[in-house]
């Protein structure tokens, strides 16, 4: 059995992920009012599946009593980079976009 901290590496905070989180508070249009559930982005173990990710998040944030509604995963493949004549690759990673119930939040 894996530890929840082996499955969830860390929270992935970028401009796009903060926009996803901010959609739950926006009331500017009718279409944006549908996004009442918060979404968070995490870097996860590349071998983890969606059920393991949901279980691990609920275990890690047990004190907040969160409930995971859905998990979407994205495999990010390495890109070739060149720096001062040397050719290398970026790391392979797997991202998980996690949707929680409408009243839940992670701080």
QUIRA-V908435 format. One record per residue. N is the residue number from 1. RES is the residue in one small letter. SS is DSSP state (H for helix, E for strand, L for the rest). Layout:
# QUIRA-V908435
n = <N N>
res = <RES RES>
ss = <SS SS>
This chain:
# QUIRA-V908435
n = <1 2 3 4 5 6 7 8 9 10 11 12 13 14 15 16 17 18 19 20 21 22 23 24 25 26 27 28 29 30 31 32 33 34 35 36 37 38 39 40 41 42 43 44 45 46 47 48 49 50 51 52 53 54 55 56 57 58 59 60 61 62 63 64 65 66 67 68 69 70 71 72 73 74 75 76 77 78 79 80 81 82 83 84 85 86 87 88 89 90 91 92 93 94 95 96 97 98 99 100 101 102 103 104 105 106 107>
res = <x x x x x x x x x x x x x x x x x x x x x x x x x x x x x x x x x x x x x x x x x x x x x x x x x x x x x x x x x x x x x x x x x x x x x x x x x x x x x x x x x x x x x x x x x x x x x x x x x x x x x x x x x x x>
ss = <L L L H H H H E E E E L L L H H H H H H H H H H H L L L L L L H H H L L L L E E E E E E L L L L L H H H H H H H H H H H L L L L L L L E E E E E E E E E L L L E E E E L L E E E E L L L E E E E E E E E L L L L L L L>
